[in-house]
């Protein structure tokens, strides 16, 4: 064998593993890859409908996260294969909103009754009683745009009424 062919043969054998690792982007490696590719199609893909995406959602896998991002943050939102993803994501948002409303129900009721929450003491006080005691309701972090916690600042020696949890 000539030296040039010997070198070519060695290079070819040495490069084969590298070529095998560098798959082309159009070669789909899994069902989820195919489903993600289908999101960009204007032709409905029944095999990647609501049942498929619900399973991905329940497993909380990367494909689900990518699908939500693709369908929410791109022109694909109204494509037929993105509609099941959007429905499931919207259901999640509604569920979180309902949980938040329940969590805030007590707080809303107390404020409706004229109480203010003292974050330092961890108690609710009737605002009218606190004003009568010359207590001032002030924010704990007045310069923060996201921290709305507050406390009643009262004159020294003020006896506070019993607060509610």
C-alpha positions as CSV (number, residue, x, y, z in Angstrom):
1,X,0.0,0.0,0.0
2,X,1.3,3.4,-0.9
3,X,2.1,5.8,2.0
4,X,-0.5,8.3,0.8
5,X,-3.2,5.7,0.8
6,X,-2.1,4.4,4.1
7,X,-2.4,7.9,5.6
8,X,-5.8,8.4,3.9
9,X,-7.1,5.1,5.3
10,X,-5.9,5.9,8.9
11,X,-7.5,9.4,8.7
12,X,-10.8,7.8,7.4
13,X,-10.8,5.2,10.2
14,X,-9.9,7.9,12.8
15,X,-12.6,10.3,11.7
16,X,-15.5,7.8,11.5
17,X,-16.4,8.1,15.2
18,X,-16.5,11.9,14.9
19,X,-18.7,11.7,11.9
20,X,-21.1,9.4,13.7
21,X,-21.5,11.8,16.6
22,X,-22.3,14.8,14.4
23,X,-25.9,14.0,13.5
24,X,-27.6,16.3,11.1
25,X,-30.2,18.5,12.7
26,X,-33.0,17.1,10.5
27,X,-32.4,13.6,11.9
28,X,-35.0,13.2,14.7
29,X,-33.5,11.4,17.7
30,X,-36.8,10.8,19.6
31,X,-40.5,11.1,19.6
32,X,-40.3,14.3,21.6
33,X,-37.9,15.8,19.0
34,X,-40.5,14.9,16.3
35,X,-43.2,16.5,18.3
36,X,-41.3,19.7,18.8
37,X,-40.6,19.8,15.0
38,X,-44.4,19.2,14.4
39,X,-45.2,22.4,16.4
40,X,-43.8,24.4,13.4
41,X,-46.0,22.7,10.9
42,X,-49.3,24.1,9.6
43,X,-50.6,20.5,9.1
44,X,-52.2,19.0,12.2
45,X,-50.2,16.0,13.6
46,X,-52.8,13.9,15.5
47,X,-50.1,11.7,17.1
48,X,-48.9,14.9,18.9
49,X,-52.2,16.1,20.2
50,X,-53.5,16.9,23.6
51,X,-52.9,13.4,25.0
52,X,-49.3,13.4,24.0
53,X,-48.6,16.9,25.4
54,X,-50.6,16.2,28.6
55,X,-48.2,13.2,29.2
56,X,-45.2,15.4,28.6
57,X,-46.7,18.1,31.0
58,X,-47.3,15.5,33.7
59,X,-43.8,14.2,33.4
60,X,-42.5,17.9,33.6
61,X,-39.8,17.1,31.1
62,X,-37.7,19.4,28.9
63,X,-39.8,18.8,25.8
64,X,-42.8,20.3,27.6
65,X,-40.9,23.3,28.7
66,X,-39.5,23.9,25.2
67,X,-43.0,23.4,23.7
68,X,-44.5,26.0,26.0
69,X,-41.7,28.5,25.2
70,X,-42.0,27.9,21.4
71,X,-45.8,28.2,21.4
72,X,-45.9,31.2,23.7
73,X,-43.0,33.3,22.5
74,X,-43.2,32.9,18.7
75,X,-45.5,33.1,15.7
76,X,-46.3,29.5,16.2
77,X,-49.0,30.3,18.9
78,X,-51.9,29.8,16.4
79,X,-50.5,26.8,14.6
80,X,-52.7,23.7,14.9
81,X,-50.1,21.7,16.8
82,X,-49.5,24.4,19.4
83,X,-53.2,24.7,20.3
84,X,-53.1,21.7,22.7
85,X,-49.9,23.0,24.3
86,X,-51.6,26.4,24.8
87,X,-54.7,24.8,26.3
88,X,-52.8,22.8,28.8
89,X,-50.6,25.8,29.7
90,X,-53.7,28.0,30.1
91,X,-55.3,25.4,32.4
92,X,-52.1,25.5,34.5
93,X,-52.4,29.3,34.7
94,X,-56.0,29.2,35.8
95,X,-55.2,26.6,38.4
96,X,-52.4,28.7,39.9
97,X,-54.7,31.8,39.9
98,X,-57.4,29.8,41.8
99,X,-54.8,28.7,44.3
100,X,-53.6,32.3,44.7
101,X,-57.2,33.5,45.2
102,X,-57.8,30.9,48.0
103,X,-54.5,31.9,49.6
104,X,-55.5,35.5,49.6
105,X,-59.1,35.0,50.7
106,X,-58.3,35.5,54.4
107,X,-56.2,38.6,53.7
108,X,-58.9,40.1,51.5
109,X,-61.6,39.4,54.2
110,X,-59.5,41.1,56.9
111,X,-58.8,44.2,54.8
112,X,-62.5,44.3,53.9
113,X,-63.3,44.4,57.6
114,X,-60.9,47.3,58.2
115,X,-57.8,45.5,59.5
116,X,-54.2,46.1,58.6
117,X,-51.6,43.3,58.8
118,X,-48.5,44.1,60.9
119,X,-45.7,42.0,59.3
120,X,-43.3,42.5,62.3
121,X,-45.8,41.2,64.9
122,X,-47.5,38.8,62.5
123,X,-50.9,40.0,63.6
124,X,-53.9,41.8,62.2
125,X,-55.0,45.0,64.0
126,X,-58.1,47.1,63.4
127,X,-56.8,50.2,61.6
128,X,-59.3,52.5,63.4
129,X,-58.1,51.3,66.8
130,X,-54.4,51.8,65.8
131,X,-55.1,55.3,64.5
132,X,-56.8,56.1,67.8
133,X,-53.6,55.1,69.5
134,X,-51.7,57.4,67.2
135,X,-49.9,54.5,65.5
136,X,-48.7,55.0,61.9
137,X,-48.8,52.3,59.3
138,X,-45.5,52.3,57.5
139,X,-43.9,50.0,54.9
140,X,-40.9,48.0,56.1
141,X,-39.0,48.7,52.8
142,X,-40.2,52.1,51.6
143,X,-37.8,52.1,48.6
144,X,-38.7,48.7,47.3
145,X,-41.2,48.4,44.5
146,X,-42.0,44.7,45.3
147,X,-42.0,44.5,49.1
148,X,-45.3,45.7,50.4
149,X,-45.0,44.5,54.0
150,X,-45.8,47.1,56.6
151,X,-45.9,47.5,60.4
152,X,-47.6,49.8,62.8
153,X,-45.2,52.3,64.4
154,X,-46.6,53.4,67.8
155,X,-45.5,56.0,70.3
156,X,-43.3,54.5,73.1
157,X,-45.3,52.9,75.9
158,X,-48.5,52.4,73.8
159,X,-50.5,49.4,74.9
160,X,-51.6,47.6,71.8
161,X,-55.0,45.9,71.5
162,X,-55.1,42.1,71.0
163,X,-54.4,41.4,67.4
164,X,-55.8,38.6,65.3
165,X,-53.9,35.9,63.5
